[in-house]
Amino acid sequence: MLRIILNVLVVLVHLGMLSAILRLGTKSGNLTNRGIETGFPYNIVRHPEYSMQMIYIILTTIPIMVLGDVSVLGKIVILGGICIWLYLYYLRAVTEERNLIQDEKYQEYVKKVTKRFIPKVF
């Protein structure tokens, strides 16, 4: 049952990533400003693709740590790797925003969509 739930969640996360990617279209690219996208899912959080990728990482590695035959040292290494990977996504988002914030339209967007990754939380 847990496997089915995790698989459904992974599919939903992939659909979330797909909607973010399709919404950006040719505007995507780190450190570029090719216009501001404010439609779904960008009207919920400022970095929906990164959010979905972070959730995907957690959904696919935590079960290995919990259910797999992994030593304590292995669990520590996996957890450290997850933390580093999540932190890199955070840094990428912050770096993009440093460049985008110079655009007045993006400044207005930030006022409307106040959370980067998790609605009403972070």
All heavy atoms as an XYZ file, in Angstrom:
988
protein
N       0.831     -1.197      0.000
C       0.000      0.000      0.000
C       0.873      1.258      0.000
O       0.577      2.220     -0.702
C      -0.925     -0.036      1.223
C      -1.900      1.085      1.247
S      -3.018      0.951     -0.154
C      -4.190      2.162      0.252
N       1.942      1.248      0.809
C       2.850      2.387      0.866
C       3.490      2.639     -0.495
O       3.620      3.789     -0.922
C       3.925      2.167      1.927
C       4.939      3.280      2.097
C       4.254      4.578      2.499
C       5.977      2.898      3.135
N       3.853      1.566     -1.180
C       4.461      1.701     -2.506
C       3.491      2.360     -3.490
O       3.886      3.213     -4.288
C       4.895      0.326     -3.025
C       5.464      0.385     -4.423
C       5.958     -0.933     -4.883
N       7.330     -1.026     -4.390
C       8.038     -2.136     -4.370
N       7.509     -3.257     -4.768
N       9.265     -2.123     -3.949
N       2.222      1.980     -3.426
C       1.221      2.576     -4.313
C       1.076      4.068     -4.026
O       1.052      4.893     -4.945
C      -0.135      1.851     -4.163
C      -0.025      0.424     -4.706
C      -1.248      2.614     -4.884
C      -1.222     -0.447     -4.395
N       1.011      4.418     -2.748
C       0.892      5.824     -2.360
C       2.090      6.621     -2.855
O       1.944      7.707     -3.419
C       0.721      5.957     -0.834
C      -0.624      5.387     -0.403
C       0.861      7.408     -0.384
C      -0.795      5.233      1.084
N       3.290      6.078     -2.643
C       4.504      6.773     -3.095
C       4.525      6.924     -4.613
O       4.900      7.971     -5.133
C       5.751      6.043     -2.613
C       6.046      6.153     -1.125
C       7.211      5.254     -0.746
C       6.325      7.582     -0.725
N       4.116      5.887     -5.329
C       4.084      5.973     -6.794
C       3.096      7.020     -7.274
O       3.380      7.771     -8.213
C       3.759      4.606     -7.403
C       4.933      3.662     -7.352
O       6.078      4.081     -7.277
N       4.650      2.369     -7.369
N       1.934      7.089     -6.637
C       0.945      8.106     -7.002
C       1.512      9.496     -6.733
O       1.382     10.409     -7.553
C      -0.383      7.879     -6.247
C      -1.309      9.076     -6.387
C      -1.067      6.611     -6.738
N       2.156      9.680     -5.582
C       2.757     10.973     -5.254
C       3.838     11.357     -6.259
O       3.931     12.515     -6.671
C       3.322     10.960     -3.834
C       2.284     10.932     -2.712
C       2.971     10.755     -1.361
C       1.435     12.179     -2.729
N       4.668     10.399     -6.653
C       5.722     10.673     -7.639
C       5.106     11.090     -8.970
O       5.577     12.037     -9.611
C       6.653      9.448     -7.805
C       7.527      9.575     -9.042
C       7.522      9.270     -6.566
N       4.032     10.436     -9.391
C       3.363     10.815    -10.640
C       2.802     12.235    -10.523
O       2.938     13.054    -11.445
C       2.253      9.806    -11.004
C       1.366     10.335    -12.122
C       2.858      8.469    -11.394
N       2.190     12.550     -9.390
C       1.659     13.911     -9.188
C       2.767     14.957     -9.214
O       2.594     16.043     -9.775
C       0.880     13.978     -7.872
C      -0.431     13.190     -7.836
C      -1.030     13.224     -6.440
C      -1.411     13.713     -8.868
N       3.908     14.626     -8.621
C       5.045     15.542     -8.631
C       5.541     15.749    -10.060
O       5.844     16.871    -10.466
C       6.170     15.030     -7.709
C       7.472     15.759     -7.961
C       5.755     15.164     -6.252
N       5.602     14.677    -10.828
C       6.010     14.806    -12.234
C       5.035     15.684    -13.011
O       5.453     16.495    -13.847
C       6.131     13.429    -12.893
C       7.413     12.744    -12.614
N       8.620     13.184    -13.083
C       7.688     11.649    -11.874
C       9.587     12.385    -12.666
N       9.044     11.454    -11.925
N       3.752     15.541    -12.743
C       2.771     16.400    -13.403
C       2.956     17.860    -12.998
O       2.810     18.766    -13.819
C       1.349     15.924    -13.085
C       0.938     14.593    -13.711
C      -0.424     14.150    -13.181
C       0.930     14.683    -15.226
N       3.294     18.091    -11.721
C       3.579     19.450    -11.268
C       4.789     20.032    -11.976
O       4.777     21.194    -12.404
N       5.854     19.229    -12.101
C       7.046     19.695    -12.830
C       6.704     19.989    -14.281
O       7.128     20.998    -14.844
C       8.150     18.640    -12.776
C       8.969     18.658    -11.525
S      10.452     17.645    -11.639
C       9.804     16.036    -11.316
N       5.932     19.111    -14.887
C       5.556     19.288    -16.286
C       4.756     20.570    -16.484
O       5.002     21.318    -17.435
C       4.753     18.077    -16.768
C       4.307     18.102    -18.224
C       5.520     18.110    -19.150
C       3.424     16.909    -18.521
N       3.824     20.847    -15.575
C       3.033     22.077    -15.724
C       3.915     23.318    -15.596
O       3.720     24.295    -16.327
C       1.894     22.111    -14.702
O       2.376     22.272    -13.398
N       4.908     23.277    -14.695
C       5.816     24.419    -14.540
C       6.682     24.597    -15.787
O       6.874     25.716    -16.275
C       6.693     24.232    -13.312
N       7.186     23.503    -16.310
C       8.048     23.561    -17.498
C       7.255     24.046    -18.713
O       7.714     24.901    -19.471
C       8.681     22.181    -17.766
C       9.695     21.853    -16.669
C       9.341     22.129    -19.139
C      10.149     20.407    -16.665
N       6.058     23.503    -18.884
C       5.241     23.909    -20.031
C       4.818     25.370    -19.928
O       4.740     26.072    -20.934
C       4.012     23.005    -20.159
C       4.296     21.574    -20.597
C       3.015     20.748    -20.568
C       4.935     21.533    -21.967
N       4.548     25.837    -18.731
C       4.142     27.238    -18.550
C       5.282     28.178    -18.946
O       5.067     29.189    -19.577
C       3.723     27.476    -17.106
C       3.392     28.904    -16.756
C       2.261     29.476    -17.551
N       1.009     28.899    -17.120
C      -0.170     29.265    -17.573
N      -0.267     30.219    -18.469
N      -1.263     28.697    -17.154
N       6.510     27.823    -18.573
C       7.659     28.676    -18.922
C       7.976     28.618    -20.409
O       8.338     29.622    -21.009
C       8.899     28.257    -18.137
C       9.082     28.867    -16.773
C      10.390     28.396    -16.170
C       9.042     30.369    -16.811
N       7.861     27.439    -20.983
C       8.168     27.287    -22.398
C       9.585     27.727    -22.719
O      10.536     27.308    -22.084
N       9.729     28.620    -23.665
C      11.061     29.067    -24.082
C      11.644     30.127    -23.155
O      12.752     30.594    -23.378
C      11.002     29.638    -25.513
O      10.072     30.717    -25.533
C      10.604     28.574    -26.507
N      10.916     30.506    -22.111
C      11.420     31.503    -21.171
C      12.373     30.902    -20.148
O      12.991     31.638    -19.391
C      10.256     32.152    -20.417
C       9.332     32.961    -21.276
C       8.217     33.535    -20.425
C       7.196     34.244    -21.263
N       6.080     34.721    -20.453
N      12.452     29.586    -20.077
C      13.257     28.962    -19.031
C      14.744     29.171    -19.278
O      15.191     29.367    -20.395
C      12.959     27.471    -18.939
O      13.367     26.826    -20.120
N      15.496     29.146    -18.225
C      16.941     29.302    -18.291
C      17.439     30.056    -17.085
O      16.869     31.071    -16.694
N      18.451     29.536    -16.467
C      19.000     30.169    -15.275
C      19.683     31.488    -15.630
O      20.348     31.605    -16.643
C      20.000     29.213    -14.617
C      20.401     29.669    -13.234
O      19.731     30.482    -12.613
N      21.499     29.141    -12.749
N      19.499     32.459    -14.779
C      20.141     33.769    -14.885
C      19.728     34.549    -16.127
O      20.466     35.378    -16.629
C      21.666     33.620    -14.844
C      22.221     32.908    -13.617
C      23.730     32.804    -13.718
C      21.816     33.606    -12.335
N      18.550     34.248    -16.635
C      18.048     35.008    -17.769
C      16.695     35.587    -17.410
O      15.982     35.049    -16.595
C      17.892     34.118    -19.023
O      16.976     33.070    -18.720
C      19.214     33.547    -19.462
N      16.348     36.675    -18.023
C      15.027     37.245    -17.833
C      14.376     37.358    -19.195
O      14.636     38.287    -19.944
C      15.096     38.610    -17.149
C      13.717     39.154    -16.844
O      12.706     38.542    -17.175
N      13.676     40.302    -16.225
N      13.553     36.407    -19.474
C      12.861     36.384    -20.769
C      11.380     36.681    -20.581
O      10.551     36.222    -21.341
C      13.047     35.015    -21.413
C      14.497     34.718    -21.677
C      14.676     33.357    -22.281
N      16.087     33.066    -22.363
C      16.574     31.875    -22.594
N      15.773     30.861    -22.765
N      17.864     31.692    -22.652
N      11.068     37.418    -19.535
C       9.683     37.734    -19.224
C       9.264     37.038    -17.945
O       9.843     36.040    -17.549
N       8.252     37.579    -17.313
C       7.775     37.049    -16.052
C       6.520     36.235    -16.311
O       5.586     36.704    -16.981
C       7.454     38.201    -15.062
C       8.645     39.153    -14.925
C       7.015     37.651    -13.724
C       9.914     38.532    -14.460
N       6.471     35.032    -15.786
C       5.314     34.162    -15.928
C       4.548     34.154    -14.611
O       5.128     33.883    -13.560
C       5.763     32.741    -16.298
C       4.626     31.806    -16.564
C       3.704     32.309    -17.660
O       4.159     32.549    -18.792
O       2.499     32.475    -17.366
N       3.259     34.451    -14.659
C       2.476     34.548    -13.431
C       1.285     33.603    -13.407
O       0.533     33.590    -12.440
C       1.964     35.987    -13.228
O       1.176     36.366    -14.347
C       3.135     36.953    -13.067
N       1.101     32.806    -14.451
C      -0.017     31.857    -14.480
C       0.287     30.622    -13.655
O       1.378     30.453    -13.119
N      -0.712     29.730    -13.565
C      -0.540     28.495    -12.811
C       0.646     27.715    -13.358
O       0.808     27.633    -14.552
C      -1.812     27.635    -12.916
C      -1.712     26.335    -12.185
C      -1.960     26.287    -10.830
C      -1.350     25.174    -12.846
C      -1.861     25.090    -10.151
C      -1.241     23.981    -12.173
C      -1.500     23.932    -10.821
N       1.477     27.170    -12.542
C       1.572     27.118    -11.086
C       2.396     28.253    -10.474
O       2.619     28.287     -9.274
C       2.238     25.782    -10.824
C       3.156     25.603    -11.989
C       2.436     26.242    -13.162
N       2.818     29.198    -11.306
C       3.643     30.304    -10.820
C       2.840     31.326    -10.015
O       3.422     32.224     -9.428
C       4.377     30.982    -11.984
C       5.459     30.086    -12.532
C       5.178     29.176    -13.543
C       6.740     30.106    -12.009
C       6.155     28.322    -14.029
C       7.718     29.264    -12.488
C       7.415     28.372    -13.488
O       8.377     27.526    -13.963
N       1.532     31.187     -9.981
C       0.724     32.055     -9.140
C       0.577     31.489     -7.724
O      -0.013     32.119     -6.867
C      -0.650     32.308     -9.770
C      -1.443     31.037     -9.971
O      -0.932     29.933     -9.832
N      -2.695     31.187    -10.313
N       1.135     30.323     -7.494
C       1.088     29.687     -6.169
C       2.418     29.858     -5.443
O       2.452     30.270     -4.290
C       0.720     28.199     -6.300
C      -0.659     28.071     -6.938
C       0.768     27.508     -4.939
C      -1.040     26.669     -7.303
N       3.510     29.499     -6.110
C       4.866     29.700     -5.584
C       5.741     30.205     -6.718
O       5.448     29.991     -7.887
C       5.476     28.411     -4.978
C       4.764     27.995     -3.717
C       5.506     27.280     -5.982
N       6.852     30.856     -6.355
C       7.707     31.452     -7.391
C       8.586     30.429     -8.110
O       9.041     30.679     -9.215
C       8.571     32.547     -6.770
C       7.755     33.722     -6.283
C       8.581     34.941     -5.994
N       9.673     34.765     -5.082
C       9.657     35.117     -3.794
N       8.574     35.627     -3.258
N      10.721     34.953     -3.047
N       8.830     29.292     -7.490
C       9.707     28.277     -8.096
C       9.043     26.900     -8.046
O       9.533     25.983     -7.375
C      11.053     28.243     -7.371
C      11.775     29.534     -7.418
N      12.438     29.966     -8.536
C      11.920     30.521     -6.498
C      12.977     31.150     -8.305
N      12.667     31.511     -7.073
N       7.942     26.717     -8.764
C       7.238     25.431     -8.680
C       8.043     24.250     -9.211
O       7.950     23.146     -8.669
C       5.974     25.662     -9.501
C       6.308     26.785    -10.417
C       7.275     27.647     -9.672
N       8.840     24.474    -10.245
C       9.625     23.359    -10.780
C      10.648     22.890     -9.746
O      10.799     21.697     -9.508
C      10.320     23.746    -12.078
C      11.065     22.578    -12.696
C      11.792     22.952    -13.972
O      11.692     24.087    -14.444
O      12.495     22.067    -14.486
N      11.337     23.824     -9.123
C      12.295     23.454     -8.080
C      11.598     22.777     -6.913
O      12.101     21.798     -6.355
C      13.057     24.675     -7.576
C      13.961     25.328     -8.593
C      14.390     26.636     -8.413
C      14.381     24.662     -9.729
C      15.219     27.253     -9.339
C      15.208     25.269    -10.662
C      15.616     26.560    -10.458
O      16.440     27.167    -11.370
N      10.416     23.282     -6.556
C       9.657     22.670     -5.464
C       9.348     21.214     -5.776
O       9.528     20.334     -4.931
C       8.335     23.415     -5.236
O       8.555     24.725     -4.851
N       8.874     20.970     -6.983
C       8.526     19.603     -7.379
C       9.765     18.706     -7.433
O       9.715     17.543     -7.044
C       7.808     19.600     -8.727
C       6.457     20.272     -8.723
S       5.247     19.441     -7.678
C       5.114     20.606     -6.336
N      10.882     19.249     -7.892
C      12.105     18.452     -7.928
C      12.579     18.118     -6.517
O      13.047     17.009     -6.263
C      13.184     19.190     -8.711
C      12.891     19.234    -10.193
C      13.870     20.088    -10.976
O      14.687     20.800    -10.420
N      13.783     20.017    -12.296
N      12.442     19.068     -5.597
C      12.816     18.809     -4.208
C      11.932     17.723     -3.595
O      12.423     16.810     -2.915
C      12.712     20.088     -3.381
C      13.735     21.132     -3.737
S      13.311     22.678     -2.906
C      14.904     23.456     -2.808
N      10.627     17.814     -3.844
C       9.710     16.798     -3.324
C      10.028     15.442     -3.935
O      10.008     14.411     -3.252
C       8.243     17.207     -3.588
C       7.902     18.445     -2.761
C       7.296     16.062     -3.288
C       6.584     19.092     -3.135
N      10.344     15.423     -5.220
C      10.706     14.174     -5.899
C      11.933     13.529     -5.248
O      11.951     12.324     -5.006
C      10.963     14.437     -7.382
C      11.391     13.215     -8.135
C      10.461     12.266     -8.527
C      12.728     12.995     -8.434
C      10.841     11.125     -9.206
C      13.123     11.857     -9.117
C      12.179     10.927     -9.499
O      12.564      9.801    -10.157
N      12.928     14.342     -4.965
C      14.134     13.817     -4.309
C      13.777     13.182     -2.974
O      14.224     12.077     -2.649
C      15.183     14.937     -4.126
C      15.753     15.346     -5.479
C      16.295     14.503     -3.179
C      16.540     16.646     -5.443
N      12.954     13.857     -2.212
C      12.561     13.336     -0.903
C      11.727     12.064     -1.054
O      11.973     11.065     -0.365
C      11.798     14.416     -0.107
C      12.755     15.554      0.255
C      11.147     13.832      1.138
C      12.087     16.802      0.766
N      10.761     12.078     -1.957
C       9.884     10.920     -2.138
C      10.627      9.678     -2.624
O      10.201      8.557     -2.344
C       8.767     11.240     -3.136
C       7.631     12.114     -2.653
C       6.673     12.405     -3.802
C       6.895     11.467     -1.501
N      11.691      9.868     -3.354
C      12.393      8.706     -3.906
C      13.579      8.240     -3.060
O      14.039      7.123     -3.242
C      12.874      8.986     -5.341
O      13.699     10.149     -5.347
C      11.689      9.176     -6.272
N      14.061      9.060     -2.145
C      15.216      8.625     -1.340
C      14.873      8.275      0.109
O      15.475      7.366      0.664
C      16.319      9.690     -1.340
O      15.784     10.935     -0.927
C      16.957      9.822     -2.697
N      13.929      8.968      0.706
C      13.575      8.678      2.096
C      13.071      7.238      2.256
O      13.477      6.554      3.196
C      12.543      9.703      2.635
C      13.156     11.101      2.667
C      12.022      9.297      3.994
C      14.328     11.285      3.612
N      12.220      6.722      1.350
C      11.805      5.324      1.505
C      12.977      4.336      1.462
O      12.954      3.319      2.159
C      10.858      5.097      0.319
C      10.346      6.441     -0.006
C      11.477      7.382      0.280
N      13.991      4.651      0.678
C      15.178      3.786      0.635
C      15.853      3.773      1.999
O      16.265      2.731      2.490
C      16.156      4.252     -0.462
C      15.531      4.063     -1.837
C      17.492      3.522     -0.356
C      16.293      4.722     -2.962
N      15.925      4.940      2.606
C      16.553      5.022      3.927
C      15.736      4.289      4.982
O      16.278      3.594      5.828
C      16.702      6.486      4.356
C      17.795      7.222      3.654
S      17.922      8.952      4.151
C      17.635      8.957      5.876
N      14.433      4.447      4.928
C      13.572      3.893      5.965
C      13.316      2.411      5.754
O      13.407      1.612      6.694
C      12.228      4.672      6.019
C      11.262      4.036      6.990
C      12.477      6.120      6.374
N      13.003      2.018      4.531
C      12.598      0.645      4.250
C      13.724     -0.240      3.731
O      13.622     -1.454      3.777
C      11.441      0.642      3.240
C      10.200      1.437      3.641
C       9.203      1.481      2.498
C       9.570      0.861      4.894
N      14.772      0.381      3.215
C      15.854     -0.395      2.627
C      16.811     -0.947      3.673
O      16.808     -0.551      4.840
N      17.611     -1.874      3.233
C      18.621     -2.467      4.109
C      19.890     -1.613      4.013
O      20.861     -1.978      3.355
C      18.888     -3.906      3.668
C      19.800     -4.637      4.639
O      19.922     -4.189      5.799
O      20.402     -5.651      4.240
N      19.839     -0.453      4.676
C      20.927      0.507      4.603
C      21.508      0.677      5.992
O      20.775      0.820      6.975
C      20.411      1.874      4.082
C      21.532      2.883      3.980
C      19.726      1.711      2.734
N      22.832      0.657      6.074
C      23.494      0.832      7.365
C      23.280      2.254      7.890
O      22.860      3.145      7.152
C      24.991      0.561      7.227
O      25.591      1.570      6.437
N      23.589      2.446      9.146
C      23.461      3.771      9.747
C      24.347      4.771      9.009
O      23.923      5.888      8.705
C      23.811      3.728     11.257
C      23.831      5.124     11.843
C      22.831      2.849     12.004
N      25.564      4.368      8.693
C      26.455      5.246      7.947
C      25.878      5.563      6.574
O      25.920      6.706      6.116
C      27.839      4.606      7.804
C      28.861      5.425      7.011
C      29.113      6.772      7.702
C      30.155      4.655      6.855
N      25.296      4.557      5.931
C      24.665      4.775      4.627
C      23.508      5.754      4.717
O      23.341      6.612      3.854
N      22.720      5.648      5.786
C      21.600      6.577      5.980
C      22.104      7.995      6.201
O      21.518      8.953      5.693
C      20.745      6.125      7.151
C      19.961      4.864      6.856
C      19.136      4.426      8.036
C      18.419      3.136      7.677
N      17.509      2.670      8.709
N      23.194      8.125      6.930
C      23.773      9.452      7.159
C      24.266     10.052      5.847
O      24.048     11.228      5.561
C      24.903      9.378      8.208
C      24.308      9.035      9.573
C      25.686     10.677      8.261
C      25.346      8.695     10.633
N      24.920      9.231      5.031
C      25.427      9.697      3.738
C      24.265     10.109      2.829
O      24.301     11.166      2.186
C      26.304      8.618      3.065
C      26.606      8.968      1.623
C      27.579      8.405      3.856
N      23.216      9.287      2.790
C      22.054      9.607      1.955
C      21.389     10.894      2.438
O      21.070     11.778      1.635
C      21.034      8.439      1.960
C      21.610      7.233      1.212
C      19.711      8.869      1.322
C      20.779      5.970      1.347
N      21.208     11.029      3.740
C      20.593     12.232      4.294
C      21.442     13.467      4.005
O      20.919     14.516      3.628
C      20.377     12.073      5.801
C      19.637     13.216      6.488
C      18.248     13.396      5.899
C      19.554     12.960      7.979
N      22.759     13.324      4.128
C      23.656     14.433      3.797
C      23.547     14.816      2.332
O      23.508     16.000      1.985
N      23.477     13.812      1.471
C      23.326     14.068      0.037
C      22.020     14.780     -0.277
O      21.986     15.711     -1.079
N      20.944     14.358      0.380
C      19.642     15.016      0.181
C      19.728     16.472      0.604
O      19.266     17.369     -0.113
C      18.538     14.288      0.981
C      18.263     12.913      0.396
C      17.255     15.110      1.010
C      17.354     12.051      1.260
N      20.304     16.712      1.761
C      20.412     18.087      2.267
C      21.233     18.968      1.321
O      20.849     20.114      1.049
C      21.019     18.091      3.666
S      19.922     17.399      4.914
N      22.331     18.444      0.818
C      23.162     19.208     -0.120
C      22.386     19.500     -1.402
O      22.391     20.625     -1.897
C      24.476     18.454     -0.430
C      25.377     18.457      0.803
C      25.187     19.060     -1.633
C      26.572     17.534      0.698
N      21.696     18.498     -1.923
C      20.942     18.661     -3.161
C      19.836     19.709     -2.992
O      19.648     20.573     -3.850
C      20.353     17.311     -3.575
C      19.950     17.245     -5.005
C      18.687     17.197     -5.491
C      20.804     17.228     -6.149
N      18.700     17.141     -6.856
C      19.985     17.157     -7.282
C      22.191     17.261     -6.316
C      20.502     17.125     -8.573
C      22.692     17.228     -7.609
C      21.856     17.159     -8.710
N      19.111     19.636     -1.881
C      18.041     20.608     -1.614
C      18.618     22.008     -1.456
O      18.045     22.994     -1.937
C      17.245     20.205     -0.376
C      16.481     18.881     -0.470
C      15.784     18.589      0.849
C      15.513     18.857     -1.622
N      19.750     22.110     -0.790
C      20.389     23.408     -0.601
C      20.837     23.999     -1.939
O      20.728     25.204     -2.163
C      21.569     23.287      0.361
C      22.228     24.598      0.682
C      21.541     25.593      1.369
C      23.540     24.860      0.289
C      22.132     26.813      1.655
C      24.139     26.070      0.570
C      23.427     27.045      1.259
O      24.023     28.247      1.533
N      21.303     23.160     -2.846
C      21.701     23.641     -4.179
C      20.512     24.207     -4.946
O      20.631     25.228     -5.627
C      22.376     22.522     -4.970
C      23.771     22.124     -4.488
C      24.273     20.915     -5.259
C      24.742     23.282     -4.591
N      19.359     23.551     -4.841
C      18.163     24.100     -5.478
C      17.789     25.442     -4.853
O      17.381     26.366     -5.551
C      16.982     23.132     -5.373
C      16.963     22.118     -6.485
C      17.136     20.771     -6.225
C      16.761     22.506     -7.804
C      17.117     19.835     -7.242
C      16.747     21.581     -8.834
C      16.922     20.254     -8.540
O      16.912     19.345     -9.561
N      17.909     25.545     -3.544
C      17.631     26.809     -2.864
C      18.570     27.905     -3.373
O      18.133     29.006     -3.703
C      17.773     26.635     -1.351
C      17.707     27.937     -0.603
C      16.489     28.555     -0.372
C      18.866     28.557     -0.151
C      16.421     29.764      0.296
C      18.810     29.769      0.518
C      17.586     30.362      0.734
O      17.528     31.563      1.394
N      19.862     27.596     -3.458
C      20.833     28.581     -3.947
C      20.545     28.996     -5.380
O      20.689     30.164     -5.745
C      22.257     28.027     -3.841
C      22.841     27.900     -2.444
C      24.235     27.299     -2.512
C      22.861     29.236     -1.729
N      20.131     28.047     -6.186
C      19.820     28.366     -7.578
C      18.646     29.341     -7.652
O      18.663     30.306     -8.422
C      19.498     27.090     -8.354
C      19.271     27.360     -9.806
C      19.194     26.100    -10.599
N      18.939     26.470    -11.989
C      19.048     25.660    -12.994
N      19.428     24.432    -12.795
N      18.788     26.060    -14.210
N      17.628     29.103     -6.842
C      16.468     29.996     -6.825
C      16.862     31.392     -6.355
O      16.445     32.397     -6.940
C      15.378     29.414     -5.924
N      17.672     31.465     -5.311
C      18.111     32.766     -4.793
C      18.935     33.505     -5.840
O      18.772     34.705     -6.048
C      18.917     32.581     -3.484
C      19.598     33.861     -3.066
C      17.999     32.087     -2.376
N      19.801     32.784     -6.539
C      20.631     33.387     -7.583
C      19.764     33.934     -8.715
O      19.981     35.051     -9.196
C      21.632     32.356     -8.137
O      22.428     31.882     -7.067
C      22.521     32.963     -9.200
N      18.777     33.160     -9.132
C      17.880     33.634    -10.187
C      17.139     34.884     -9.745
O      17.003     35.845    -10.510
C      16.877     32.545    -10.554
C      17.466     31.441    -11.380
C      16.435     30.393    -11.757
O      15.226     30.593    -11.511
O      16.842     29.360    -12.304
N      16.664     34.870     -8.501
C      15.889     36.018     -8.019
C      16.746     37.276     -7.896
O      16.236     38.376     -8.080
C      15.214     35.682     -6.694
C      14.047     34.744     -6.885
C      13.173     34.622     -5.665
O      13.559     35.090     -4.573
O      12.090     34.049     -5.801
N      18.006     37.125     -7.564
C      18.887     38.309     -7.499
C      18.932     39.038     -8.838
O      19.020     40.260     -8.886
C      20.308     37.890     -7.104
C      20.494     37.771     -5.639
C      21.973     37.649     -5.299
N      22.079     36.953     -4.043
C      22.870     35.928     -3.806
N      23.683     35.488     -4.734
N      22.892     35.360     -2.624
N      18.912     38.286     -9.898
C      18.938     38.899    -11.223
C      17.561     39.394    -11.647
O      17.436     40.460    -12.237
C      19.481     37.908    -12.251
C      20.937     37.608    -12.008
O      21.765     38.505    -12.037
N      21.256     36.357    -11.738
N      16.526     38.632    -11.340
C      15.181     38.993    -11.762
C      14.610     40.182    -10.988
O      13.776     40.920    -11.510
C      14.246     37.795    -11.605
C      14.491     36.628    -12.560
C      13.674     35.424    -12.145
C      14.167     37.045    -13.983
N      15.047     40.373     -9.750
C      14.477     41.413     -8.894
C      14.720     42.813     -9.448
O      14.045     43.768     -9.057
C      14.986     41.288     -7.441
C      14.031     41.979     -6.463
C      16.389     41.831     -7.292
C      12.731     41.288     -6.301
N      15.652     42.945    -10.384
C      15.914     44.240    -10.997
C      14.762     44.675    -11.916
O      14.634     45.851    -12.236
C      17.233     44.199    -11.769
C      18.406     43.916    -10.857
C      19.676     43.606    -11.621
O      19.804     43.933    -12.784
N      20.632     42.984    -10.945
N      13.941     43.725    -12.334
C      12.798     43.990    -13.202
C      11.606     44.425    -12.341
O      11.241     43.760    -11.377
C      12.452     42.714    -13.970
C      11.365     42.914    -14.997
O      10.549     43.839    -14.854
O      11.323     42.116    -15.953
N      10.994     45.553    -12.693
C       9.854     46.069    -11.933
C       8.683     45.086    -11.922
O       7.989     44.946    -10.911
C       9.393     47.413    -12.502
C      10.342     48.552    -12.205
C       9.833     49.876    -12.768
O       8.602     50.024    -12.920
O      10.676     50.737    -13.054
N       8.461     44.408    -13.043
C       7.373     43.419    -13.099
C       7.631     42.276    -12.126
O       6.705     41.770    -11.495
C       7.216     42.877    -14.521
C       6.656     43.876    -15.490
C       6.503     43.262    -16.855
C       6.000     44.288    -17.854
N       5.894     43.733    -19.203
N       8.883     41.885    -11.993
C       9.203     40.804    -11.053
C       9.023     41.286     -9.613
O       8.579     40.518     -8.757
C      10.623     40.275    -11.279
C      10.858     38.969    -10.556
C      10.377     37.780    -11.073
C      11.537     38.923     -9.341
C      10.560     36.583    -10.413
C      11.726     37.736     -8.670
C      11.236     36.567     -9.210
O      11.407     35.385     -8.549
N       9.348     42.531     -9.340
C       9.143     43.076     -8.002
C       7.662     43.040     -7.626
O       7.311     42.687     -6.498
C       9.682     44.509     -7.925
C      11.188     44.590     -8.025
C      11.695     46.024     -8.148
O      10.970     46.981     -7.899
N      12.948     46.159     -8.538
N       6.794     43.370     -8.568
C       5.348     43.288     -8.331
C       4.925     41.844     -8.116
O       4.100     41.546     -7.250
C       4.590     43.883     -9.515
C       4.763     45.375     -9.684
C       4.142     45.880    -10.979
O       3.234     45.195    -11.522
O       4.559     46.938    -11.452
N       5.478     40.946     -8.914
C       5.175     39.516     -8.808
C       5.559     38.992     -7.430
O       4.796     38.242     -6.802
C       5.913     38.770     -9.925
C       5.897     37.276     -9.814
C       4.719     36.564    -10.002
C       7.063     36.565     -9.551
C       4.701     35.181     -9.920
C       7.056     35.196     -9.463
C       5.869     34.503     -9.649
O       5.856     33.132     -9.561
N       6.732     39.390     -6.917
C       7.200     38.941     -5.606
C       6.248     39.416     -4.506
O       6.021     38.712     -3.522
C       8.644     39.423     -5.342
C       9.056     39.211     -3.902
C       9.614     38.705     -6.275
N       5.667     40.587     -4.677
C       4.712     41.086     -3.688
C       3.426     40.261     -3.689
O       2.810     40.065     -2.648
C       4.390     42.560     -3.951
C       5.545     43.484     -3.639
C       5.218     44.916     -3.998
C       6.430     45.809     -3.803
N       6.191     47.179     -4.291
N       3.026     39.778     -4.866
C       1.810     38.966     -4.979
C       2.051     37.518     -4.562
O       1.239     36.921     -3.866
C       1.280     38.996     -6.410
C       0.725     40.330     -6.827
C       0.264     40.277     -8.266
C      -0.137     41.658     -8.752
N      -0.406     41.681    -10.193
N       3.146     36.941     -5.030
C       3.485     35.547     -4.720
C       4.674     35.597     -3.759
O       5.819     35.689     -4.178
C       3.824     34.752     -6.001
C       4.144     33.308     -5.674
C       2.688     34.843     -6.998
N       4.384     35.536     -2.476
C       5.404     35.800     -1.465
C       6.259     34.585     -1.122
O       7.328     34.734     -0.550
C       4.753     36.317     -0.170
O       3.814     35.345      0.302
C       4.049     37.635     -0.416
N       5.826     33.390     -1.465
C       6.564     32.185     -1.087
C       7.319     31.608     -2.279
O       6.808     31.565     -3.397
C       5.621     31.135     -0.502
C       4.826     31.634      0.689
C       5.729     32.169      1.779
C       4.914     32.728      2.926
N       5.690     33.466      3.878
N       8.535     31.155     -2.012
C       9.367     30.598     -3.087
C       9.006     29.158     -3.427
O       8.949     28.786     -4.591
C      10.838     30.620     -2.669
C      11.490     31.941     -2.765
C      12.974     31.787     -2.474
N      13.631     33.061     -2.604
C      14.469     33.550     -1.719
N      14.801     32.866     -0.647
N      15.026     34.720     -1.908
N       8.841     28.320     -2.402
C       8.740     26.876     -2.638
C       7.448     26.228     -2.135
O       6.894     25.376     -2.798
C       9.931     26.161     -1.995
C      11.251     26.613     -2.495
C      12.089     27.378     -1.704
C      11.678     26.307     -3.777
C      13.317     27.813     -2.159
C      12.908     26.735     -4.249
C      13.723     27.500     -3.446
N       7.004     26.596     -0.938
C       5.847     25.938     -0.326
C       4.790     27.006     -0.044
O       5.061     27.963      0.680
C       6.236     25.232      0.991
C       7.349     24.223      0.740
C       5.023     24.558      1.623
C       7.960     23.647      2.001
N       3.590     26.848     -0.625
C       2.552     27.863     -0.419
C       2.288     28.128      1.058
O       2.189     27.200      1.863
C       1.308     27.241     -1.076
C       1.832     26.196     -2.000
C       3.128     25.722     -1.411
N       2.220     29.397      1.415
C       1.908     29.882      2.763
C       2.922     29.478      3.824
O       2.706     29.709      5.007
C       0.507     29.411      3.191
C      -0.598     29.886      2.264
C      -1.945     29.535      2.806
C      -3.046     29.761      1.827
N      -3.373     31.080      1.446
N       4.051     28.873      3.423
C       5.055     28.437      4.404
C       6.427     29.031      4.108
O       7.005     29.741      4.910
C       5.158     26.885      4.450
C       6.226     26.446      5.443
C       3.819     26.271      4.802
N       6.986     28.680      2.929
C       8.373     29.063      2.619
C       8.513     29.384      1.153
O       8.343     28.615      0.285
C       9.303     27.917      3.010
C      10.756     28.151      2.662
C      11.470     29.163      3.265
C      11.399     27.364      1.737
C      12.799     29.376      2.948
C      12.734     27.566      1.425
C      13.431     28.558      2.033
